[in-house]
Amino acid sequence: MAEPATVAGVDGCPAGWIAVLWDGADRLTSELCMDFAAVLALPARVIAVDMPIGLPETSGRPPEREVRARLGERQSSVFAVPAAPAIYCDDYREACRVNLLHSDPPRKVSKQCFHLFPKMREIDAVIDPSSQSRIYESHPELAFWVMNKETPLPLPKKVKSAPFPPGLDLRRALLRANGVPVDSLKADYRRRDVGADDLIDACACAFVAWRILNRRSIRFPANPPLNTRGLRMEINA
């Protein structure tokens, strides 16, 4: 178990969930969690996670629309969240069929998004409205937009699904400039378990979690709607 920390930033990774813990001082630690139950057990007062919370009954949510409008060339990293009935489909073709019935205009599901469905379901199974006093949805590119004086980043973090070193270096530099001690993070994971971009994204979410804890964060939309389970649909930065 990592040392106790005040906040945690969490990103999905091939092996499960990678969490970066930070007490606001000069050291980051990391924890590889096999499931989201292990994420909930982390010694963190606030957890910011890069995964949708509050699944919609019809495809698309206001948070993604507001965030995409701010991210310029990076907006493709923010996908429209499919309808909850589609997310609970295990078969890709069935998910597309169901989402067509629950979207206007009708739209299918991208393969990339479909592969995230198990993680979306994992969070949805354990979270309720009271959990949202501790667990918050965030998005790394929105976090970097904040770090970059509310300006979209000029470089992607990946090119053709492979890590893009100049883009990752830019994000590390922004983390440093905004007080996140990214160089202190000692993480030796197999690349097939945790990618370099997963760790950077988790650091960005930790930055957001610290802002939430200290009441400095912003959320989109400012007055988030609730889904049918009473969960706020918002993205925090």
TIMIMI-48215 format. One record per residue: x, y, z of N, C-alpha, C in turn; residue number from 1. Coordinates in steps of 0.02 Angstrom, whole numbers. Layout:
N
<nu=X; nv=Y; nw=Z; cau=X; cav=Y; caw=Z; cu=X; cv=Y; cw=Z; n=NUM>
...
This chain:
237
<nu=43; nv=-60; nw=0; cau=0; cav=0; caw=0; cu=45; cv=62; cw=0; n=1>
<nu=27; nv=110; nw=-42; cau=64; cav=172; caw=-44; cu=55; cv=211; cw=21; n=2>
<nu=101; nv=257; nw=34; cau=95; cav=298; caw=94; cu=31; cv=340; cw=92; n=3>
<nu=3; nv=354; nw=150; cau=-58; cav=394; caw=151; cu=-48; cv=461; cw=117; n=4>
<nu=-98; nv=483; nw=82; cau=-95; cav=546; caw=47; cu=-164; cv=579; cw=50; n=5>
<nu=-166; nv=643; nw=35; cau=-229; cav=679; caw=41; cu=-275; cv=667; cw=-17; n=6>
<nu=-247; nv=667; nw=-78; cau=-289; cav=660; caw=-137; cu=-259; cv=607; cw=-184; n=7>
<nu=-300; nv=585; nw=-231; cau=-277; cav=536; caw=-281; cu=-306; cv=554; cw=-349; n=8>
<nu=-264; nv=547; nw=-399; cau=-286; cav=552; caw=-469; cu=-283; cv=482; cw=-498; n=9>
<nu=-335; nv=463; nw=-534; cau=-342; cav=394; caw=-557; cu=-357; cv=392; cw=-631; n=10>
<nu=-323; nv=346; nw=-666; cau=-335; cav=335; caw=-737; cu=-340; cv=261; cw=-751; n=11>
<nu=-383; nv=242; nw=-796; cau=-386; cav=172; caw=-816; cu=-323; cv=153; cw=-854; n=12>
<nu=-301; nv=91; nw=-845; cau=-241; cav=67; caw=-879; cu=-253; cv=-7; cw=-897; n=13>
<nu=-211; nv=-37; nw=-939; cau=-222; cav=-106; caw=-959; cu=-228; cv=-155; cw=-901; n=14>
<nu=-192; nv=-143; nw=-846; cau=-193; cav=-189; caw=-789; cu=-248; cv=-174; cw=-739; n=15>
<nu=-285; nv=-120; nw=-749; cau=-338; cav=-101; caw=-702; cu=-344; cv=-26; cw=-697; n=16>
<nu=-320; nv=2; nw=-640; cau=-323; cav=73; caw=-627; cu=-257; cv=95; cw=-596; n=17>
<nu=-228; nv=149; nw=-623; cau=-167; cav=175; caw=-593; cu=-185; cv=239; cw=-555; n=18>
<nu=-165; nv=241; nw=-492; cau=-179; cav=297; caw=-449; cu=-114; cv=332; cw=-430; n=19>
<nu=-115; nv=398; nw=-433; cau=-59; cav=439; caw=-410; cu=-84; cv=477; cw=-348; n=20>
<nu=-49; nv=468; nw=-293; cau=-69; cav=499; caw=-229; cu=-23; cv=557; cw=-213; n=21>
<nu=-53; nv=610; nw=-185; cau=-16; cav=672; caw=-172; cu=-44; cv=707; cw=-111; n=22>
<nu=2; nv=730; nw=-68; cau=-19; cav=766; caw=-8; cu=-8; cv=841; cw=-17; n=23>
<nu=4; nv=863; nw=-79; cau=14; cav=933; caw=-92; cu=85; cv=956; cw=-80; n=24>
<nu=129; nv=911; nw=-59; cau=198; cav=928; caw=-44; cu=243; cv=908; cw=-103; n=25>
<nu=302; nv=883; nw=-89; cau=352; cav=875; caw=-141; cu=362; cv=803; cw=-164; n=26>
<nu=312; nv=760; nw=-151; cau=321; cav=690; caw=-171; cu=255; cv=660; cw=-193; n=27>
<nu=259; nv=622; nw=-248; cau=203; cav=583; caw=-273; cu=218; cv=510; cw=-263; n=28>
<nu=167; nv=470; nw=-249; cau=173; cav=398; caw=-249; cu=120; cv=369; cw=-294; n=29>
<nu=127; nv=307; nw=-313; cau=78; cav=276; caw=-357; cu=55; cv=209; cw=-329; n=30>
<nu=-4; nv=189; nw=-350; cau=-33; cav=125; caw=-329; cu=-69; cv=95; cw=-389; n=31>
<nu=-53; nv=33; nw=-406; cau=-88; cav=-1; caw=-460; cu=-145; cv=-41; cw=-429; n=32>
<nu=-206; nv=-24; nw=-447; cau=-266; cav=-56; caw=-418; cu=-296; cv=-103; cw=-470; n=33>
<nu=-311; nv=-164; nw=-449; cau=-339; cav=-213; caw=-496; cu=-413; cv=-199; cw=-511; n=34>
<nu=-448; nv=-167; nw=-465; cau=-519; cav=-152; caw=-476; cu=-536; cv=-86; cw=-442; n=35>
<nu=-597; nv=-61; nw=-455; cau=-614; cav=5; caw=-427; cu=-628; cv=1; cw=-352; n=36>
<nu=-644; nv=-58; nw=-327; cau=-651; cav=-66; caw=-255; cu=-585; cv=-49; cw=-220; n=37>
<nu=-529; nv=-68; nw=-251; cau=-464; cav=-51; caw=-222; cu=-450; cv=24; cw=-226; n=38>
<nu=-476; nv=56; nw=-279; cau=-470; cav=129; caw=-284; cu=-507; cv=162; cw=-225; n=39>
<nu=-567; nv=138; nw=-211; cau=-606; cav=166; caw=-156; cu=-572; cv=158; cw=-88; n=40>
<nu=-529; nv=107; nw=-82; cau=-494; cav=94; caw=-19; cu=-431; cv=137; cw=-11; n=41>
<nu=-414; nv=176; nw=-61; cau=-354; cav=217; caw=-56; cu=-361; cv=269; cw=0; n=42>
<nu=-307; nv=286; nw=33; cau=-309; cav=335; caw=88; cu=-311; cv=406; cw=61; n=43>
<nu=-363; nv=423; nw=26; cau=-368; cav=489; caw=-6; cu=-434; cv=521; cw=12; n=44>
<nu=-432; nv=585; nw=29; cau=-494; cav=621; caw=45; cu=-534; cv=638; cw=-17; n=45>
<nu=-500; nv=650; nw=-72; cau=-533; cav=665; caw=-136; cu=-499; cv=622; cw=-190; n=46>
<nu=-540; nv=592; nw=-232; cau=-516; cav=552; caw=-288; cu=-545; cv=580; cw=-352; n=47>
<nu=-502; nv=598; nw=-400; cau=-525; cav=622; caw=-465; cu=-506; cv=568; cw=-516; n=48>
<nu=-555; nv=546; nw=-555; cau=-545; cav=489; caw=-600; cu=-564; cv=508; cw=-671; n=49>
<nu=-524; nv=485; nw=-718; cau=-537; cav=498; caw=-789; cu=-581; cv=442; cw=-816; n=50>
<nu=-645; nv=446; nw=-801; cau=-694; cav=397; caw=-826; cu=-764; cv=426; cw=-811; n=51>
<nu=-812; nv=417; nw=-857; cau=-878; cav=446; caw=-845; cu=-911; cv=421; cw=-781; n=52>
<nu=-940; nv=468; nw=-745; cau=-981; cav=453; caw=-686; cu=-1049; cv=485; cw=-699; n=53>
<nu=-1101; nv=446; nw=-690; cau=-1168; cav=472; caw=-706; cu=-1185; cv=457; cw=-778; n=54>
<nu=-1204; nv=394; nw=-792; cau=-1217; cav=373; caw=-861; cu=-1286; cv=399; cw=-883; n=55>
<nu=-1290; nv=424; nw=-945; cau=-1353; cav=453; caw=-969; cu=-1400; cv=399; cw=-997; n=56>
<nu=-1464; nv=413; nw=-997; cau=-1513; cav=367; caw=-1028; cu=-1515; cv=375; cw=-1103; n=57>
<nu=-1495; nv=434; nw=-1128; cau=-1488; cav=446; caw=-1200; cu=-1417; cv=467; cw=-1213; n=58>
<nu=-1391; nv=448; nw=-1271; cau=-1320; cav=458; caw=-1287; cu=-1302; cv=532; cw=-1286; n=59>
<nu=-1244; nv=548; nw=-1256; cau=-1220; cav=616; caw=-1253; cu=-1239; cv=650; cw=-1187; n=60>
<nu=-1193; nv=691; nw=-1161; cau=-1205; cav=727; caw=-1098; cu=-1182; cv=800; cw=-1106; n=61>
<nu=-1211; nv=846; nw=-1069; cau=-1188; cav=916; caw=-1071; cu=-1114; cv=926; cw=-1053; n=62>
<nu=-1085; nv=889; nw=-1005; cau=-1015; cav=901; caw=-988; cu=-967; cv=895; cw=-1048; n=63>
<nu=-976; nv=842; nw=-1087; cau=-931; cav=832; caw=-1144; cu=-939; cv=887; cw=-1195; n=64>
<nu=-1000; nv=909; nw=-1207; cau=-1011; cav=963; caw=-1255; cu=-976; cv=1027; cw=-1234; n=65>
<nu=-981; nv=1044; nw=-1169; cau=-948; cav=1105; caw=-1145; cu=-872; cv=1099; cw=-1146; n=66>
<nu=-846; nv=1041; nw=-1128; cau=-773; cav=1032; caw=-1125; cu=-743; cv=1032; cw=-1195; n=67>
<nu=-774; nv=997; nw=-1242; cau=-747; cav=994; caw=-1310; cu=-741; cv=1064; cw=-1340; n=68>
<nu=-788; nv=1108; nw=-1325; cau=-786; cav=1175; caw=-1352; cu=-725; cv=1214; cw=-1330; n=69>
<nu=-691; nv=1191; nw=-1277; cau=-634; cav=1227; caw=-1250; cu=-567; cv=1197; cw=-1270; n=70>
<nu=-567; nv=1137; nw=-1298; cau=-504; cav=1101; caw=-1306; cu=-474; cv=1105; cw=-1376; n=71>
<nu=-504; nv=1140; nw=-1422; cau=-474; cav=1148; caw=-1488; cu=-457; cv=1082; cw=-1520; n=72>
<nu=-395; nv=1074; nw=-1541; cau=-373; cav=1012; caw=-1576; cu=-372; cv=952; cw=-1529; n=73>
<nu=-376; nv=962; nw=-1465; cau=-376; cav=907; caw=-1418; cu=-446; cv=882; cw=-1402; n=74>
<nu=-497; nv=910; nw=-1434; cau=-565; cav=892; caw=-1416; cu=-583; cv=820; cw=-1434; n=75>
<nu=-546; nv=789; nw=-1479; cau=-561; cav=720; caw=-1497; cu=-548; cv=672; cw=-1439; n=76>
<nu=-511; nv=694; nw=-1388; cau=-498; cav=651; caw=-1330; cu=-559; cv=647; cw=-1285; n=77>
<nu=-610; nv=688; nw=-1297; cau=-670; cav=688; caw=-1256; cu=-727; cv=659; cw=-1298; n=78>
<nu=-745; nv=597; nw=-1285; cau=-796; cav=563; caw=-1325; cu=-866; cv=572; cw=-1295; n=79>
<nu=-916; nv=570; nw=-1338; cau=-985; cav=571; caw=-1314; cu=-999; cv=507; cw=-1277; n=80>
<nu=-1026; nv=513; nw=-1217; cau=-1041; cav=453; caw=-1177; cu=-1104; cv=419; cw=-1204; n=81>
<nu=-1099; nv=356; nw=-1223; cau=-1159; cav=321; caw=-1248; cu=-1213; cv=314; cw=-1195; n=82>
<nu=-1271; nv=293; nw=-1217; cau=-1327; cav=282; caw=-1170; cu=-1311; cv=224; cw=-1124; n=83>
<nu=-1335; nv=230; nw=-1062; cau=-1322; cav=177; caw=-1012; cu=-1344; cv=108; cw=-1036; n=84>
<nu=-1402; nv=100; nw=-1069; cau=-1421; cav=33; caw=-1092; cu=-1370; cv=4; cw=-1141; n=85>
<nu=-1338; nv=46; nw=-1181; cau=-1287; cav=22; caw=-1227; cu=-1223; cv=2; cw=-1190; n=86>
<nu=-1205; nv=42; nw=-1139; cau=-1144; cav=29; caw=-1101; cu=-1149; cv=-38; cw=-1065; n=87>
<nu=-1209; nv=-60; nw=-1050; cau=-1217; cav=-124; caw=-1015; cu=-1223; cv=-183; cw=-1064; n=88>
<nu=-1208; nv=-171; nw=-1128; cau=-1205; cav=-226; caw=-1177; cu=-1134; cv=-253; cw=-1181; n=89>
<nu=-1127; nv=-319; nw=-1183; cau=-1061; cav=-350; caw=-1189; cu=-1039; cv=-360; cw=-1261; n=90>
<nu=-1086; nv=-359; nw=-1307; cau=-1072; cav=-370; caw=-1377; cu=-1071; cv=-304; cw=-1414; n=91>
<nu=-1020; nv=-293; nw=-1456; cau=-1013; cav=-229; caw=-1491; cu=-1072; cv=-213; cw=-1536; n=92>
<nu=-1093; nv=-261; nw=-1576; cau=-1148; cav=-248; caw=-1622; cu=-1212; cv=-233; cw=-1585; n=93>
<nu=-1223; nv=-268; nw=-1530; cau=-1283; cav=-255; caw=-1490; cu=-1279; cv=-186; cw=-1458; n=94>
<nu=-1219; nv=-166; nw=-1436; cau=-1211; cav=-100; caw=-1407; cu=-1228; cv=-46; cw=-1458; n=95>
<nu=-1205; nv=-56; nw=-1520; cau=-1221; cav=-8; caw=-1573; cu=-1296; cv=-5; cw=-1586; n=96>
<nu=-1327; nv=-64; nw=-1588; cau=-1399; cav=-66; caw=-1601; cu=-1438; cv=-30; cw=-1547; n=97>
<nu=-1419; nv=-42; nw=-1485; cau=-1454; cav=-11; caw=-1429; cu=-1442; cv=65; cw=-1428; n=98>
<nu=-1380; nv=85; nw=-1441; cau=-1366; cav=157; caw=-1440; cu=-1403; cv=194; cw=-1495; n=99>
<nu=-1412; nv=162; nw=-1552; cau=-1451; cav=192; caw=-1606; cu=-1522; cv=208; cw=-1583; n=100>
<nu=-1548; nv=166; nw=-1539; cau=-1616; cav=176; caw=-1514; cu=-1619; cv=229; cw=-1459; n=101>
<nu=-1561; nv=246; nw=-1431; cau=-1559; cav=293; caw=-1375; cu=-1516; cv=353; cw=-1390; n=102>
<nu=-1517; nv=377; nw=-1452; cau=-1479; cav=437; caw=-1471; cu=-1517; cv=475; cw=-1525; n=103>
<nu=-1509; nv=541; nw=-1524; cau=-1542; cav=584; caw=-1573; cu=-1495; cv=641; cw=-1592; n=104>
<nu=-1468; nv=639; nw=-1654; cau=-1482; cav=589; caw=-1706; cu=-1452; cv=521; cw=-1688; n=105>
<nu=-1477; nv=468; nw=-1718; cau=-1453; cav=401; caw=-1702; cu=-1378; cv=394; cw=-1716; n=106>
<nu=-1342; nv=365; nw=-1669; cau=-1270; cav=355; caw=-1680; cu=-1249; cv=288; cw=-1650; n=107>
<nu=-1199; nv=259; nw=-1681; cau=-1171; cav=197; caw=-1656; cu=-1119; cv=212; cw=-1602; n=108>
<nu=-1082; nv=160; nw=-1582; cau=-1031; cav=166; caw=-1531; cu=-963; cv=154; cw=-1564; n=109>
<nu=-913; nv=195; nw=-1549; cau=-846; cav=182; caw=-1575; cu=-816; cv=122; cw=-1540; n=110>
<nu=-772; nv=87; nw=-1576; cau=-738; cav=30; caw=-1546; cu=-696; cv=51; cw=-1486; n=111>
<nu=-663; nv=108; nw=-1491; cau=-621; cav=133; caw=-1436; cu=-663; cv=143; cw=-1373; n=112>
<nu=-721; nv=173; nw=-1382; cau=-765; cav=185; caw=-1325; cu=-792; cv=118; cw=-1297; n=113>
<nu=-809; nv=73; nw=-1342; cau=-836; cav=8; caw=-1320; cu=-788; cv=-28; cw=-1274; n=114>
<nu=-723; nv=-23; nw=-1288; cau=-673; cav=-57; caw=-1246; cu=-669; cv=-27; cw=-1176; n=115>
<nu=-697; nv=33; nw=-1165; cau=-699; cav=63; caw=-1099; cu=-761; cv=44; cw=-1059; n=116>
<nu=-808; nv=11; nw=-1091; cau=-871; cav=-4; caw=-1058; cu=-862; cv=-43; cw=-992; n=117>
<nu=-818; nv=-93; nw=-989; cau=-810; cav=-129; caw=-925; cu=-790; cv=-83; cw=-867; n=118>
<nu=-746; nv=-34; nw=-881; cau=-726; cav=12; caw=-828; cu=-783; cv=60; cw=-810; n=119>
<nu=-822; nv=82; nw=-859; cau=-880; cav=124; caw=-844; cu=-929; cv=86; cw=-800; n=120>
<nu=-941; nv=23; nw=-816; cau=-987; cav=-17; caw=-776; cu=-960; cv=-29; cw=-706; n=121>
<nu=-894; nv=-37; nw=-702; cau=-863; cav=-50; caw=-637; cu=-875; cv=8; cw=-589; n=122>
<nu=-866; nv=70; nw=-613; cau=-879; cav=128; caw=-571; cu=-954; cv=134; cw=-557; n=123>
<nu=-994; nv=125; nw=-608; cau=-1066; cav=134; caw=-600; cu=-1095; cv=86; cw=-548; n=124>
<nu=-1064; nv=27; nw=-541; cau=-1089; cav=-23; caw=-495; cu=-1076; cv=-5; cw=-422; n=125>
<nu=-1026; nv=37; nw=-409; cau=-1007; cav=50; caw=-339; cu=-1022; cv=121; cw=-316; n=126>
<nu=-1041; nv=165; nw=-362; cau=-1050; cav=235; caw=-343; cu=-1123; cv=253; cw=-334; n=127>
<nu=-1136; nv=297; nw=-287; cau=-1204; cav=324; caw=-278; cu=-1196; cv=399; cw=-265; n=128>
<nu=-1251; nv=437; nw=-261; cau=-1244; cav=509; caw=-253; cu=-1202; cv=530; cw=-193; n=129>
<nu=-1205; nv=493; nw=-138; cau=-1165; cav=512; caw=-80; cu=-1090; cv=504; cw=-93; n=130>
<nu=-1072; nv=458; nw=-139; cau=-1001; cav=447; caw=-156; cu=-970; cv=508; cw=-189; n=131>
<nu=-1013; nv=550; nw=-220; cau=-986; cav=606; caw=-258; cu=-962; cv=663; cw=-214; n=132>
<nu=-964; nv=654; nw=-149; cau=-930; cav=701; caw=-105; cu=-855; cv=685; cw=-100; n=133>
<nu=-836; nv=627; nw=-127; cau=-766; cav=606; caw=-125; cu=-739; cv=586; cw=-194; n=134>
<nu=-781; nv=556; nw=-235; cau=-761; cav=533; caw=-302; cu=-787; cv=581; cw=-354; n=135>
<nu=-741; nv=608; nw=-395; cau=-760; cav=658; caw=-445; cu=-735; cv=637; cw=-514; n=136>
<nu=-775; nv=651; nw=-563; cau=-753; cav=640; caw=-632; cu=-710; cv=698; cw=-655; n=137>
<nu=-656; nv=682; nw=-689; cau=-612; cav=733; caw=-718; cu=-592; cv=711; cw=-788; n=138>
<nu=-550; nv=751; nw=-820; cau=-522; cav=733; caw=-886; cu=-453; cv=765; cw=-891; n=139>
<nu=-401; nv=725; nw=-906; cau=-333; cav=752; caw=-908; cu=-324; cv=812; cw=-955; n=140>
<nu=-353; nv=809; nw=-1015; cau=-342; cav=864; caw=-1062; cu=-374; cv=929; cw=-1037; n=141>
<nu=-429; nv=923; nw=-1000; cau=-458; cav=982; caw=-970; cu=-414; cv=1008; cw=-914; n=142>
<nu=-384; nv=962; nw=-876; cau=-336; cav=982; caw=-824; cu=-277; cv=1020; cw=-854; n=143>
<nu=-251; nv=994; nw=-910; cau=-194; cav=1027; caw=-941; cu=-215; cv=1094; cw=-972; n=144>
<nu=-276; nv=1099; nw=-994; cau=-303; cav=1162; caw=-1019; cu=-301; cv=1215; cw=-963; n=145>
<nu=-320; nv=1195; nw=-902; cau=-316; cav=1240; caw=-845; cu=-243; cv=1258; cw=-831; n=146>
<nu=-199; nv=1208; nw=-829; cau=-128; cav=1221; caw=-815; cu=-97; cv=1268; cw=-867; n=147>
<nu=-123; nv=1265; nw=-928; cau=-96; cav=1304; caw=-984; cu=-133; cv=1370; cw=-993; n=148>
<nu=-158; nv=1398; nw=-937; cau=-193; cav=1462; caw=-937; cu=-254; cv=1461; cw=-983; n=149>
<nu=-292; nv=1406; nw=-977; cau=-354; cav=1396; caw=-1013; cu=-345; cv=1402; cw=-1089; n=150>
<nu=-290; nv=1370; nw=-1111; cau=-273; cav=1367; caw=-1182; cu=-262; cv=1294; cw=-1202; n=151>
<nu=-292; nv=1270; nw=-1257; cau=-281; cav=1201; caw=-1278; cu=-208; cv=1187; cw=-1293; n=152>
<nu=-186; nv=1127; nw=-1279; cau=-116; cav=1108; caw=-1292; cu=-105; cv=1100; cw=-1367; n=153>
<nu=-46; nv=1120; nw=-1392; cau=-32; cav=1115; caw=-1463; cu=-11; cv=1045; cw=-1486; n=154>
<nu=6; nv=1002; nw=-1438; cau=32; cav=936; caw=-1456; cu=-10; cv=881; cw=-1425; n=155>
<nu=-22; nv=826; nw=-1461; cau=-57; cav=769; caw=-1432; cu=-11; cv=728; cw=-1388; n=156>
<nu=-40; nv=685; nw=-1346; cau=1; cav=640; caw=-1306; cu=15; cv=575; cw=-1341; n=157>
<nu=-27; nv=560; nw=-1393; cau=-18; cav=500; caw=-1432; cu=-24; cv=516; cw=-1506; n=158>
<nu=13; nv=479; nw=-1547; cau=6; cav=484; caw=-1620; cu=0; cv=412; cw=-1646; n=159>
<nu=-54; nv=399; nw=-1681; cau=-68; cav=331; caw=-1707; cu=-65; cv=280; cw=-1650; n=160>
<nu=-96; nv=297; nw=-1594; cau=-103; cav=253; caw=-1536; cu=-38; cv=240; cw=-1499; n=161>
<nu=16; nv=273; nw=-1518; cau=80; cav=264; caw=-1484; cu=98; cv=328; cw=-1446; n=162>
<nu=130; nv=321; nw=-1387; cau=151; cav=381; caw=-1350; cu=192; cv=428; cw=-1393; n=163>
<nu=179; nv=492; nw=-1387; cau=213; cav=544; caw=-1425; cu=258; cv=583; cw=-1377; n=164>
<nu=324; nv=569; nw=-1376; cau=368; cav=599; caw=-1325; cu=363; cv=675; cw=-1318; n=165>
<nu=362; nv=713; nw=-1373; cau=357; cav=786; caw=-1364; cu=292; cv=807; cw=-1328; n=166>
<nu=237; nv=772; nw=-1342; cau=174; cav=787; caw=-1308; cu=176; cv=769; cw=-1235; n=167>
<nu=208; nv=712; nw=-1218; cau=214; cav=693; caw=-1148; cu=261; cv=740; cw=-1111; n=168>
<nu=316; nv=762; nw=-1144; cau=362; cav=809; caw=-1112; cu=327; cv=876; cw=-1097; n=169>
<nu=285; nv=898; nw=-1144; cau=248; cav=960; caw=-1133; cu=203; cv=954; cw=-1071; n=170>
<nu=170; nv=897; nw=-1064; cau=125; cav=887; caw=-1007; cu=164; cv=882; cw=-941; n=171>
<nu=222; nv=850; nw=-942; cau=264; cav=848; caw=-882; cu=286; cv=919; cw=-862; n=172>
<nu=304; nv=959; nw=-912; cau=326; cav=1028; caw=-898; cu=269; cv=1068; cw=-867; n=173>
<nu=208; nv=1059; nw=-891; cau=151; cav=1094; caw=-863; cu=137; cv=1072; cw=-791; n=174>
<nu=143; nv=1007; nw=-778; cau=134; cav=983; caw=-710; cu=185; cv=1016; cw=-663; n=175>
<nu=249; nv=1017; nw=-684; cau=301; cav=1049; caw=-643; cu=284; cv=1122; cw=-631; n=176>
<nu=265; nv=1158; nw=-684; cau=252; cav=1229; caw=-678; cu=193; cv=1244; cw=-632; n=177>
<nu=150; nv=1195; nw=-624; cau=91; cav=1205; caw=-582; cu=97; cv=1171; cw=-514; n=178>
<nu=159; nv=1155; nw=-495; cau=171; cav=1132; caw=-427; cu=164; cv=1058; cw=-415; n=179>
<nu=153; nv=1019; nw=-467; cau=146; cav=946; caw=-459; cu=216; cv=915; cw=-468; n=180>
<nu=244; nv=883; nw=-416; cau=313; cav=858; caw=-419; cu=319; cv=793; cw=-459; n=181>
<nu=306; nv=799; nw=-523; cau=303; cav=739; caw=-566; cu=369; cv=702; cw=-568; n=182>
<nu=425; nv=738; nw=-560; cau=491; cav=704; caw=-562; cu=504; cv=661; cw=-501; n=183>
<nu=464; nv=670; nw=-449; cau=473; cav=629; caw=-388; cu=440; cv=561; cw=-394; n=184>
<nu=400; nv=552; nw=-446; cau=361; cav=490; caw=-452; cu=406; cv=433; cw=-475; n=185>
<nu=415; nv=385; nw=-432; cau=455; cav=326; caw=-448; cu=407; cv=268; cw=-462; n=186>
<nu=397; nv=254; nw=-525; cau=349; cav=202; caw=-545; cu=381; cv=157; cw=-596; n=187>
<nu=388; nv=94; nw=-579; cau=421; cav=46; caw=-623; cu=371; cv=-8; cw=-642; n=188>
<nu=327; nv=8; nw=-689; cau=275; cav=-39; caw=-710; cu=292; cv=-65; cw=-780; n=189>
<nu=270; nv=-125; nw=-793; cau=277; cav=-152; caw=-860; cu=234; cv=-110; cw=-908; n=190>
<nu=260; nv=-95; nw=-966; cau=224; cav=-53; caw=-1014; cu=157; cv=-83; cw=-1033; n=191>
<nu=153; nv=-150; nw=-1032; cau=89; cav=-182; caw=-1050; cu=37; cv=-175; cw=-995; n=192>
<nu=59; nv=-155; nw=-935; cau=14; cav=-145; caw=-878; cu=-6; cv=-72; cw=-870; n=193>
<nu=44; nv=-28; nw=-873; cau=32; cav=44; caw=-863; cu=75; cv=83; cw=-913; n=194>
<nu=42; nv=122; nw=-956; cau=78; cav=161; caw=-1005; cu=104; cv=227; cw=-975; n=195>
<nu=154; nv=256; nw=-1008; cau=180; cav=320; caw=-985; cu=126; cv=373; cw=-986; n=196>
<nu=82; nv=370; nw=-1035; cau=28; cav=419; caw=-1038; cu=-23; cv=408; cw=-982; n=197>
<nu=-32; nv=345; nw=-960; cau=-78; cav=332; caw=-904; cu=-53; cv=366; cw=-841; n=198>
<nu=12; nv=363; nw=-828; cau=40; cav=394; caw=-769; cu=34; cv=470; cw=-772; n=199>
<nu=47; nv=499; nw=-830; cau=41; cav=571; caw=-838; cu=-31; cv=593; cw=-828; n=200>
<nu=-78; nv=555; nw=-855; cau=-149; cav=572; caw=-847; cu=-170; cv=566; cw=-774; n=201>
<nu=-145; nv=516; nw=-739; cau=-161; cav=510; caw=-667; cu=-133; cv=569; cw=-628; n=202>
<nu=-73; nv=592; nw=-646; cau=-45; cav=652; caw=-614; cu=-90; cv=713; cw=-626; n=203>
<nu=-115; nv=719; nw=-687; cau=-160; cav=775; caw=-703; cu=-224; cv=771; cw=-661; n=204>
<nu=-249; nv=711; nw=-652; cau=-309; cav=703; caw=-610; cu=-294; cv=718; cw=-537; n=205>
<nu=-233; nv=701; nw=-514; cau=-214; cav=719; caw=-446; cu=-213; cv=795; cw=-437; n=206>
<nu=-189; nv=830; nw=-487; cau=-191; cav=903; caw=-486; cu=-263; cv=928; cw=-477; n=207>
<nu=-310; nv=898; nw=-514; cau=-380; cav=917; caw=-508; cu=-407; cv=900; cw=-439; n=208>
<nu=-390; nv=841; nw=-413; cau=-414; cav=821; caw=-347; cu=-391; cv=871; cw=-294; n=209>
<nu=-329; nv=894; nw=-300; cau=-303; cav=944; caw=-252; cu=-342; cv=1009; cw=-258; n=210>
<nu=-358; nv=1029; nw=-319; cau=-398; cav=1089; caw=-329; cu=-468; cv=1081; cw=-299; n=211>
<nu=-497; nv=1022; nw=-307; cau=-563; cav=1010; caw=-277; cu=-560; cv=1015; cw=-202; n=212>
<nu=-510; nv=982; nw=-172; cau=-502; cav=983; caw=-100; cu=-497; cv=1055; cw=-73; n=213>
<nu=-461; nv=1097; nw=-111; cau=-449; cav=1165; caw=-89; cu=-498; cv=1215; cw=-119; n=214>
<nu=-553; nv=1190; nw=-146; cau=-608; cav=1232; caw=-172; cu=-584; cv=1281; cw=-225; n=215>
<nu=-539; nv=1257; nw=-268; cau=-514; cav=1299; caw=-323; cu=-536; cv=1272; cw=-391; n=216>
<nu=-572; nv=1218; nw=-391; cau=-588; cav=1185; caw=-454; cu=-646; cv=1220; cw=-489; n=217>
<nu=-653; nv=1205; nw=-553; cau=-710; cav=1226; caw=-592; cu=-743; cv=1163; cw=-620; n=218>
<nu=-808; nv=1167; nw=-633; cau=-841; cav=1108; caw=-660; cu=-884; cv=1128; cw=-720; n=219>
<nu=-892; nv=1079; nw=-764; cau=-931; cav=1089; caw=-825; cu=-985; cv=1035; cw=-828; n=220>
<nu=-1049; nv=1056; nw=-834; cau=-1072; cav=1125; caw=-830; cu=-1072; cv=1150; cw=-758; n=221>
<nu=-1081; nv=1215; nw=-750; cau=-1078; cav=1245; caw=-683; cu=-1135; cv=1218; cw=-639; n=222>
<nu=-1192; nv=1205; nw=-669; cau=-1248; cav=1175; caw=-633; cu=-1264; cv=1108; cw=-666; n=223>
<nu=-1229; nv=1055; nw=-645; cau=-1235; cav=991; caw=-680; cu=-1303; cv=959; cw=-673; n=224>
<nu=-1327; nv=928; nw=-727; cau=-1389; cav=889; caw=-722; cu=-1377; cv=823; cw=-687; n=225>
<nu=-1431; nv=792; nw=-665; cau=-1428; cav=727; caw=-632; cu=-1453; cv=673; cw=-681; n=226>
<nu=-1424; nv=614; nw=-676; cau=-1452; cav=559; caw=-716; cu=-1509; cv=527; cw=-676; n=227>
<nu=-1537; nv=473; nw=-702; cau=-1596; cav=444; caw=-670; cu=-1581; cv=413; cw=-601; n=228>
<nu=-1517; nv=402; nw=-587; cau=-1497; cav=376; caw=-521; cu=-1478; cv=432; cw=-473; n=229>
<nu=-1485; nv=495; nw=-494; cau=-1468; cav=551; caw=-451; cu=-1395; cv=568; cw=-450; n=230>
<nu=-1355; nv=542; nw=-497; cau=-1284; cav=557; caw=-500; cu=-1272; cv=620; cw=-542; n=231>
<nu=-1229; nv=664; nw=-517; cau=-1212; cav=724; caw=-554; cu=-1173; cv=706; cw=-616; n=232>
<nu=-1190; nv=735; nw=-672; cau=-1153; cav=726; caw=-735; cu=-1112; cv=789; cw=-745; n=233>
<nu=-1048; nv=784; nw=-730; cau=-1004; cav=843; caw=-731; cu=-932; cv=820; cw=-745; n=234>
<nu=-891; nv=867; nw=-767; cau=-819; cav=855; caw=-774; cu=-784; cv=912; cw=-737; n=235>
<nu=-739; nv=893; nw=-692; cau=-705; cav=941; caw=-648; cu=-634; cv=954; cw=-671; n=236>
<nu=-611; nv=1016; nw=-659; cau=-542; cav=1033; caw=-676; cu=-516; cv=1085; cw=-626; n=237>
